[in-house]
C-alpha cells in the first residue's frame, strides 16, 4: 500500500508524522497521524490508538492533548486516524450540520445509500488501518490499546469490546454511551443504517457491553467524564453504560470529575493517567 508523508518532525526524542494513503475500504484517500517514541529504535513498542470526536481530524489529538511527553516516557506509539472519509465524491450531511457526514463517521459500517459507498469506518479501523500502521511503523500488534473522545469514545468501546484479540486495553473520554438514546447517535445511525433500529445494536456501546461473553479479556475499562459537560445528560449518559457493564460483569472504572467540560482541557488533564493505564494493561497482557 502506498503511503504519502505529509509532514514529520522530532518530538520528545521520538518523531511525529502525518500521512495519507488510498483506502479501498472507504473508497477515498484517508489521513492519520503517528507518534513514534524513542524506544522504537530498539524494537517494536506497544501502541495506543485514539479515535477523535465530532468535527475533528487526525490532527486534534496530536496537537491539543499533550500526550507525546508521557508516551515518550512510557515507550508508547500513538496513532490517530481521521474521523471520516473525505473528498469531493464523499456525501456530507444533507442538513448541512456538524453532527453527520464529514468528520462524523461514527466508526460504523454504513449500509444505506449514498453513505455505504464510503462510510465504512468500523472496517477501516479494524482492518485497513491496522495493516498500514503495522506494515510501516514499529508497533507491536499484540500490544494494542484503544481510546477515544465523545464519538470516538463510542468508537473505542464498540470496536474494542467487539475485538478482544485485537485490542488488549480500552478507555474513553466522555463517550457517547448509547447511540440508541442519543440525538447525535439517532441521527447518524438513522442515515447510515436505516430506520430499522434492530440493526443499530451492534454499534451501540451499551448493547455491546451488555452482551460481552467473556469479560476476562480486560481487567477493567477506564472511562472519564466531566461533570460540567454540557452534553452529559442528553447525549452521553454514562449511567447507561454503568448499568450495562454491571449486567454483563464487565469491570468499568467510571470517574466523574467536577468542573470539567467536554473539551481538550479535560482530555489533556487526564491523558497521562490513560496512557499509564494502557501501558500497565498492555504490559500485563503482553
VEXFIMI-439776 format. One line per 5 residues: number of its first residue (from 1); for each residue x, y, z of N, C-alpha, C. Coordinates in steps of 0.001 Angstrom, whole numbers, plus 500000, padded with zeros to 6 digits. Layout:
BEGIN
NUM) X,Y,Z,X,Y,Z,X,Y,Z ~ ...
//
This chain:
BEGIN
1) 500850,498803,500000,500000,500000,500000,500884,501245,500000 ~ 500612,502174,499116,501408,503394,499039,501066,504306,500210 ~ 502094,504935,500771,501928,505806,501926,502630,507128,501633 ~ 501885,508219,501702,502438,509548,501454,502700,510254,502775 ~ 503889,510754,502956,504216,511538,504138,503839,512994,503905
6) 502933,513498,504714,502538,514903,504620,503535,515774,505366 ~ 503905,515346,506576,504910,516069,507354,505434,515178,508461 ~ 506659,515432,508895,507259,514741,510030,508154,515710,510785 ~ 508254,515536,512100,509158,516363,512888,509521,515652,514179 ~ 510660,515988,514755,511068,515406,516023,510165,515885,517156
11) 510025,515029,518178,509136,515357,519286,509496,514488,520492 ~ 509968,515099,521585,510295,514395,522822,511182,513179,522586 ~ 512180,513323,521759,513106,512232,521490,512610,511234,520477 ~ 511351,511355,520091,510767,510498,519063,510433,511304,517826 ~ 509408,510871,517104,509053,511550,515852,507545,511497,515663
16) 506984,512622,515275,505557,512688,514984,505368,512980,513506 ~ 504421,512283,512875,504192,512468,511455,502724,512393,511099 ~ 502422,512973,509943,501058,512965,509397,501132,512366,508001 ~ 500178,511470,507688,500304,510631,506500,498962,510507,505778 ~ 499051,510138,504493,497874,509914,503658,498067,508627,502883
21) 496984,507884,502671,497064,506664,501870,495727,506420,501180 ~ 495734,505734,500038,494474,505380,499386,493774,504281,500172 ~ 492479,504448,500401,491691,503481,501153,490699,502773,500241 ~ 490856,501472,500122,489874,500699,499358,488611,500474,500179 ~ 488731,500519,501492,487570,500324,502366,486615,501508,502274
26) 487157,502719,502363,486325,503926,502336,486250,504581,500955 ~ 486946,503992,499980,486867,504468,498599,487258,505941,498479 ~ 488365,506291,499141,488881,507655,499085,490274,507640,499715 ~ 490951,508758,499723,492187,508874,500488,491849,509087,501958 ~ 492646,508464,502834,492473,508644,504274,493764,509167,504876
31) 493627,509947,505953,494777,510508,506646,494844,509968,508075 ~ 496040,509904,508607,496218,509526,510008,497532,510111,510504 ~ 497716,510108,511817,498946,510611,512419,499536,509556,513338 ~ 500863,509600,513511,501578,508633,514343,502680,509346,515120 ~ 502750,509077,516422,503913,509456,517214,504701,508193,517532
36) 505948,508152,517107,506835,507022,517374,507778,507420,518508 ~ 507772,506710,519637,508614,507081,520775,510072,506695,520550 ~ 510983,507253,521331,512408,506935,521139,512745,505463,521348 ~ 511982,504748,522172,512258,503336,522444,512113,502465,521197 ~ 511419,502956,520177,511230,502177,518954,512535,501962,518197
41) 513556,502714,518542,514866,502500,517913,515454,501144,518287 ~ 514911,500525,519342,515451,499260,519836,514500,498082,519644 ~ 513349,498301,518999,512410,497213,518761,510972,497694,518782 ~ 510062,496785,518556,508647,497136,518491,508122,497575,519854 ~ 507198,498519,519822,506669,499123,521047,505152,498972,521105
46) 504565,499025,522316,503102,498999,522430,502471,500206,521736 ~ 501212,500058,521365,500506,501077,520588,499193,501446,521273 ~ 498884,502729,521304,497563,503206,521720,496977,504019,520572 ~ 495834,503596,520076,495123,504329,519027,494037,505183,519659 ~ 493973,506447,519245,492989,507400,519756,491997,507738,518648
51) 490712,507546,518921,489640,507880,517981,489009,509201,518407 ~ 489044,510174,517526,488573,511520,517864,487071,511676,517672 ~ 486562,512823,518117,485132,513078,518122,484654,513928,516961 ~ 483400,514337,517047,482744,515136,516015,483554,516396,515703 ~ 483619,516732,514440,484294,517907,513868,485809,517777,513843
56) 486368,516685,514369,487821,516564,514482,488434,515870,513266 ~ 489769,515938,513199,490545,515262,512171,491636,514446,512854 ~ 492584,513957,512079,493731,513239,512626,494666,514164,513397 ~ 494453,515472,513325,495367,516421,513951,495002,516753,515395 ~ 493709,516794,515742,493282,517369,517018,493972,516753,518224
61) 493967,515433,518301,494560,514764,519452,496052,515036,519543 ~ 496746,514940,518422,498190,515127,518437,498581,516562,518779 ~ 497774,517522,518378,498099,518928,518600,497666,519399,519994 ~ 496531,518925,520490,495919,519513,521679,496088,518713,522966 ~ 496325,517410,522884,496254,516583,524090,497493,516645,524967
66) 498654,516972,524383,499894,516924,525130,500332,515524,525500 ~ 499903,514527,524729,500154,513134,525081,501571,512667,524796 ~ 502290,513351,523930,503573,512827,523456,504629,512743,524558 ~ 504624,513654,525492,505649,513648,526539,505600,512352,527341 ~ 504408,511977,527802,504278,510755,528599,504405,509520,527711
71) 503912,509596,526476,504078,508464,525559,505557,508184,525323 ~ 506364,509242,525236,507807,509069,525072,508423,508449,526319 ~ 507967,508870,527483,508455,508303,528741,508119,506817,528842 ~ 506893,506456,528455,506416,505084,528611,506784,504177,527441 ~ 507230,504766,526346,507543,503965,525169,506315,503500,524423
76) 505308,504364,524339,504063,504041,523637,504017,504744,522286 ~ 503665,504021,521234,503388,504631,519946,501930,505064,519928 ~ 501683,506276,519457,500333,506822,519380,499883,506887,517929 ~ 498633,506499,517686,498053,506544,516347,496712,507259,516431 ~ 496457,508179,515520,495170,508870,515489,494686,508998,514049
81) 493654,508243,513666,493111,508360,512307,492139,509519,512183 ~ 491837,509884,510971,490789,510859,510706,489442,510267,511135 ~ 488449,511130,511285,487154,510713,511821,486145,510281,510766 ~ 486495,510417,509498,485565,510019,508439,486293,510007,507104 ~ 485696,509412,506086,486218,509599,504731,486042,511054,504308
86) 486833,511461,503324,486734,512830,502824,487001,512859,501327 ~ 486589,513951,500680,486811,514130,499262,485567,514665,498579 ~ 485740,515144,497357,484625,515743,496631,483494,514758,496382 ~ 483830,513471,496258,482806,512470,495959,482122,511929,497205 ~ 482600,512300,498386,482058,511762,499635,480861,512608,500068
91) 479678,511996,500230,478491,512766,500608,478582,513291,502035 ~ 477987,514442,502258,478022,515107,503558,476596,515174,504122 ~ 476457,515842,505246,475175,515980,505933,474164,516726,505058 ~ 473024,516124,504745,472013,516832,503956,471429,518031,504698 ~ 471585,518039,506035,471117,519176,506830,472187,520257,506965
96) 473363,520000,506368,474469,520944,506429,474828,521286,507874 ~ 474883,520241,508726,475208,520416,510127,476527,519706,510433 ~ 476985,519807,511683,478305,519287,512055,478278,517844,512547 ~ 477079,517303,512834,476989,516046,513575,476737,514822,512700 ~ 476938,514960,511400,476752,513832,510499,477571,514081,509232
101) 478033,513000,508624,478770,513133,507369,480244,513375,507605 ~ 480822,514341,506909,482246,514615,507024,482609,514963,508469 ~ 483662,514317,508963,484141,514435,510353,483174,513815,511347 ~ 482259,512986,510875,481278,512361,511765,480940,510951,511271 ~ 481984,510138,511110,481783,508791,510575,481243,507787,511566
106) 481274,508092,512865,480708,507275,513940,481294,505865,514029 ~ 482387,505604,513322,483122,504337,513450,482222,503116,513246 ~ 481344,503228,512257,480447,502130,511906,480558,501840,510413 ~ 479858,500810,509957,479776,500478,508533,478394,500853,508023 ~ 478315,501874,507192,477024,502300,506648,476484,501266,505675
111) 475182,501074,505724,474511,500138,504815,473574,500841,503841 ~ 473291,502119,504072,472332,502854,503265,473042,503740,502247 ~ 472476,503822,501035,472981,504747,500024,472603,506180,500384 ~ 473461,507147,500032,474750,507015,499346,475931,506790,500288 ~ 475644,506700,501570,476695,506635,502592,477527,505353,502498
116) 476902,504263,502087,477591,502966,502103,478758,502897,501127 ~ 478825,503789,500178,479934,503784,499228,481246,504229,499871 ~ 481166,504937,500988,482372,505496,501597,482473,505271,503109 ~ 481378,505336,503809,481438,505368,505276,481503,503957,505860 ~ 482714,503410,505850,482970,502076,506401,484089,502188,507449
121) 483867,503047,508425,484913,503366,509387,485209,502214,510347 ~ 484223,501390,510655,484487,500234,511521,485491,499300,510847 ~ 485234,498972,509591,486174,498112,508868,487511,498803,508658 ~ 487477,500108,508464,488734,500835,508262,489631,500718,509497 ~ 489062,500964,510677,489856,500929,511902,490332,499517,512219
126) 489495,498513,511960,489834,497146,512370,490615,496363,511324 ~ 490680,496840,510087,491397,496083,509057,492455,496932,508365 ~ 492036,497883,507552,492961,498609,506693,493954,499456,507479 ~ 493477,500182,508489,494375,500992,509297,495386,500119,510024 ~ 494948,498955,510478,495869,498034,511148,497043,497688,510226
131) 496719,497358,509000,497772,496938,508067,498709,498083,507717 ~ 498151,499254,507438,499019,500358,507022,499909,500815,508178 ~ 499408,500756,509406,500218,501158,510552,501297,500133,510844 ~ 500909,498875,510969,501871,497871,511412,502819,497418,510294 ~ 502467,497712,509058,503403,497427,507965,504440,498529,507782
136) 504167,499710,508328,505047,500852,508074,505672,501473,509324 ~ 505228,501062,510506,505721,501659,511744,506046,500556,512753 ~ 506934,500839,513722,507449,499804,514621,506554,499504,515816 ~ 505264,499340,515568,504331,498999,516635,504144,497503,516761 ~ 503777,497064,517960,503563,495658,518265,502072,495342,518193
141) 501662,494547,517210,500244,494189,517039,499660,493520,518279 ~ 500489,492809,519017,499996,492055,520166,499858,492900,521424 ~ 500279,494150,521352,500129,495066,522493,499516,496365,521983 ~ 498213,496325,521813,497496,497426,521161,496303,497819,522013 ~ 496263,499085,522439,495141,499609,523197,494345,500611,522386
146) 493111,500875,522833,492200,501745,522091,491526,502712,523061 ~ 491523,503987,522689,490836,505001,523462,490205,506005,522508 ~ 489454,506946,523041,488827,507941,522180,487976,508902,522976 ~ 487455,509912,522296,486712,511002,522935,485362,511187,522257 ~ 484300,511246,523034,482953,511563,522560,482500,510547,521505
151) 482302,510965,520260,482017,509988,519203,483128,508951,519125 ~ 484375,509371,519342,485492,508432,519342,485513,507550,520573 ~ 484957,508036,521692,484802,507183,522864,483801,506076,522597 ~ 482714,506431,521919,481764,505413,521438,482490,504424,520543 ~ 483330,504928,519639,484072,504048,518746,485016,503128,519483
156) 485729,503670,520478,486678,502830,521212,485963,501725,521976 ~ 484789,502004,522504,484049,500992,523250,483491,499909,522331 ~ 482821,500298,521253,482221,499264,520404,483289,498459,519670 ~ 484319,499119,519188,485359,498411,518439,486225,497590,519380 ~ 486615,498179,520508,487448,497447,521448,486756,496225,522017
161) 485512,496388,522456,484795,495282,523074,484434,494191,522073 ~ 484269,494547,520821,483943,493542,519801,485176,492862,519224 ~ 486355,493362,519566,487591,492802,519002,488633,492571,520096 ~ 488343,491659,521032,489244,491458,522171,490613,490910,521791 ~ 490712,490206,520679,492020,489693,520276,492887,490783,519664
166) 492265,491867,519238,492993,492964,518604,493374,494046,519612 ~ 492448,494369,520513,492661,495462,521462,492669,494920,522887 ~ 493817,495029,523544,494013,494425,524860,493704,495396,526000 ~ 493469,496658,525690,493101,497649,526715,492168,498665,526074 ~ 491203,499163,526877,490177,500073,526366,489933,501181,527377
171) 489868,502409,526890,489439,503526,527724,488667,504514,526867 ~ 488077,505524,527523,487321,506532,526773,487189,507800,527595 ~ 487123,508921,526880,486828,510220,527467,485432,510645,527014 ~ 484545,510886,527972,483207,511421,527673,482558,510734,526472 ~ 482457,509403,526477,481922,508717,525295,480414,508896,525129
176) 479964,508838,523893,478537,508665,523626,478232,507207,523984 ~ 477572,506990,525099,477439,505633,525628,476322,504828,524982 ~ 475319,505506,524459,474228,504782,523809,473739,505555,522596 ~ 474136,505113,521421,473646,505757,520196,472142,505564,520038 ~ 471603,504534,520653,470163,504298,520601,469371,505383,521321
181) 470008,506047,522295,469313,507026,523124,469905,508427,523032 ~ 470870,508629,522155,471488,509933,521970,470969,510578,520695 ~ 470557,511844,520723,470138,512508,519489,471209,512473,518409 ~ 472497,512655,518781,473569,512521,517805,473555,511127,517182 ~ 473479,510120,518034,473512,508748,517549,472286,508393,516727
186) 471123,508830,517171,469889,508517,516452,469910,509106,515040 ~ 470415,510316,514916,470505,510939,513593,471475,510166,512713 ~ 472686,509913,513253,473722,509266,512448,473324,507858,512047 ~ 472864,507059,513001,472514,505673,512685,471280,505599,511804 ~ 470380,506561,511946,469218,506587,511063,469616,506760,509608
191) 470554,507681,509347,471046,507880,507991,471917,506704,507534 ~ 472902,506333,508355,473882,505332,507933,473301,503921,507841 ~ 472398,503577,508774,471919,502195,508867,470451,502014,508509 ~ 469692,503102,508427,468287,502986,508079,467386,503011,509300 ~ 466105,502917,509080,465114,503116,510138,464905,501894,511032
196) 465378,500736,510635,465224,499530,511450,466227,499571,512595 ~ 465778,499964,513780,466701,500168,514902,467306,498860,515422 ~ 466772,497723,515023,467392,496459,515441,468785,496311,514840 ~ 469048,497002,513733,470376,496937,513110,471366,497875,513803 ~ 470876,498698,514716,471732,499669,515388,472505,499064,516564
201) 472045,497933,517089,472543,497434,518373,474036,497140,518361 ~ 474565,496644,517244,475987,496304,517206,476870,497538,517192 ~ 476274,498730,517013,477021,499975,517065,476543,500864,518212 ~ 476008,500231,519248,475616,500923,520478,476490,500386,521606 ~ 477251,501251,522263,478229,500797,523252,477587,500048,524409
206) 476425,500503,524845,475755,499811,525949,475311,498413,525544 ~ 474757,498276,524348,474333,496961,523883,475527,496029,523715 ~ 476621,496543,523206,477823,495721,523051,478358,495312,524414 ~ 478427,496260,525352,478921,495947,526702,478024,494949,527408 ~ 476728,495094,527223,475766,494202,527883,475906,492768,527396
211) 476386,492599,526163,476433,491271,525553,477845,490704,525420 ~ 478813,491295,526125,480158,490726,526141,480108,489336,526763 ~ 480600,488340,526047,480512,486960,526536,481640,486604,527491 ~ 482831,487114,527257,483974,486795,528107,484605,488090,528597 ~ 484266,488483,529814,484761,489747,530354,486205,489654,530846
216) 486780,488466,530846,488135,488291,531378,489212,488857,530451 ~ 488840,489259,529248,489829,489840,528325,490401,491150,528859 ~ 489624,491867,529678,490070,493157,530202,489874,493155,531718 ~ 490912,493548,532451,490776,493617,533908,489814,494744,534293 ~ 489798,495816,533515,488831,496899,533712,488845,497809,532489
221) 487756,498552,532319,487624,499577,531287,487616,500925,531996 ~ 488441,501856,531538,488533,503169,532173,487754,504200,531361 ~ 486833,504906,532031,486060,505981,531391,486079,507202,532294 ~ 486501,508336,531750,486465,509611,532461,485407,510516,531848 ~ 484702,511248,532728,483611,512116,532289,483625,513399,533111
226) 483501,514536,532453,483397,515810,533144,481987,516050,533644 ~ 481864,516469,534904,480543,516695,535488,479863,517939,534933 ~ 480661,518868,534378,480098,520095,533804,480000,520028,532285 ~ 480069,518840,531743,479946,518627,530306,478529,518986,529868 ~ 478363,519918,528931,477016,520326,528525,476235,519234,527806
231) 476931,518180,527350,476261,517099,526629,475970,515888,527514 ~ 476295,515990,528794,476266,514835,529687,474914,514139,529732 ~ 473868,514871,530006,472560,514246,530239,471886,513818,528947 ~ 471954,514653,527915,471205,514351,526692,471941,513410,525753 ~ 473250,513601,525592,473988,512887,524546,474851,511732,525055
236) 475405,511828,526258,476457,510912,526682,475956,509795,527595 ~ 475256,510109,528651,474536,509163,529510,475410,508007,530017 ~ 476473,508313,530756,477346,507247,531250,476671,506282,532217 ~ 475589,506723,532842,474878,505821,533761,474311,504606,533025 ~ 473990,504765,531740,473504,503627,530960,474620,502625,530714
241) 475827,503108,530471,476973,502217,530306,477284,501509,531614 ~ 477195,502229,532709,477454,501629,534016,476477,500487,534285 ~ 475219,500674,533962,474216,499625,534168,474465,498431,533251 ~ 474851,498694,531992,475101,497606,531044,476302,496774,531477 ~ 477353,497432,531953,478543,496698,532399,478249,495891,533651
246) 477438,496436,534539,477053,495688,535738,476290,494434,535356 ~ 475457,494538,534333,474661,493393,533887,475530,492283,533315 ~ 476577,492639,532572,477424,491624,531948,478588,491192,532836 ~ 478873,491992,533881,480009,491691,534730,481307,492299,534234 ~ 481212,493202,533289,482394,493883,532769,482844,494941,533775
251) 484107,494906,534170,484616,495846,535177,484803,497227,534562 ~ 483999,498185,535008,484051,499555,534498,484511,500488,535603 ~ 485559,501236,535353,486020,502279,536263,485562,503613,535690 ~ 484373,504054,536114,483779,505300,535633,484083,506401,536640 ~ 484805,507425,536187,485216,508514,537071,484571,509820,536588
256) 483828,510470,537475,483167,511734,537168,483953,512851,537842 ~ 484361,513864,537056,485245,514907,537547,484529,516263,537578 ~ 484424,516818,538763,483768,518115,538928,484532,519211,538199 ~ 483785,520131,537574,484380,521317,536992,484931,521168,535589 ~ 484838,519970,535000,485370,519756,533652,484238,519679,532633
261) 484505,520261,531439,483514,520213,530371,483896,519130,529358 ~ 483557,519336,528093,483706,518306,527067,484979,518452,526235 ~ 485784,519490,526507,486844,519838,525586,488205,519250,525909 ~ 489212,519777,525223,490552,519219,525314,491299,519619,526586 ~ 490850,520622,527334,491435,520845,528650,491162,519634,529538
266) 489981,519070,529415,489614,517846,530128,490495,516679,529690 ~ 490613,516495,528386,491427,515385,527876,492884,515542,528292 ~ 493434,516739,528138,494846,516940,528448,495144,516769,529934 ~ 494143,516998,530787,494337,516819,532223,494503,515351,532597 ~ 493779,514476,531912,493754,513063,532307,494421,512120,531305
271) 494986,512660,530224,495591,511775,529228,496780,511011,529807 ~ 497531,511632,530708,498659,510928,531313,498181,509659,532017 ~ 497097,509783,532785,496579,508629,533518,496072,507552,532560 ~ 495481,507958,531459,495006,506976,530485,496182,506241,529841 ~ 497220,506975,529482,498368,506312,528866,499056,505373,529846
276) 499146,505747,531107,499735,504849,532107,498845,503627,532322 ~ 497543,503824,532282,496599,502706,532352,496832,501729,531203 ~ 496954,502258,529986,497161,501386,528825,498505,500679,528901 ~ 499535,501406,529297,500856,500784,529382,500840,499635,530386 ~ 500169,499825,531510,500072,498760,532522,499303,497564,531966
281) 498190,497830,531295,497378,496744,530753,498119,495997,529629 ~ 498773,496731,528767,499440,496114,527626,500662,495311,528063 ~ 501359,495784,529071,502493,495022,529586,502018,493771,530318 ~ 500920,493916,531035,500335,492770,531748,499897,491697,530766 ~ 499313,492145,529643,498815,491198,528655,499865,490842,527618
286) 500995,491552,527627,501995,491336,526598,502891,490173,526873
//
